[in-house]
Amino acid sequence: MKERQIFQDFQAVLVLVQSFDPLLLSRGLNCLLLNLSKRFT
């Protein structure tokens, strides 16, 4: 169940990111990775 929620979050980030520039893309991915690592530790 948690994996599905994470996947939905990731999809939403990707959709948002596609309408932004590469700088925001890398920043968003960094934030996502931080959130994932916090969730699993």
N, C-alpha and C positions, 0 to 999 in steps of 0.2 A: 504493500500500500504506500509506504514511504517512497519507494523507488518511483512509483507512478507520479506522485506529487512532484518529486524532483525533476522528472522528465517533462512534466507540464511547465514547470518553472523555466526549464532550459529552453523549451520551444517558445515560450513567451519572450524570453530574452533574445532569442535568435530573430524573431519577427520584429521586435523593436529595433534591434541592431541593424537589420537590413535597410532601414530607413534613415540610419545615421551614417556618420563617417568612420573611417578605420580607427581613429583615435578613441572614439567612444566604444567601438567594438572591443578593443583590447582592454579598456578600462572595465567594461561590463563583464568580460570574461574573467578578469582578475577578481572582481567582486563575487561572481558566481562561485569560483573555485574556493575563495575564502569561506563563503557560506557553507559549501559542501563539506569542507574539512572540519568546520565547527560542528556540523550536524553529526558527523561520524566519529568524533573524538569525545 
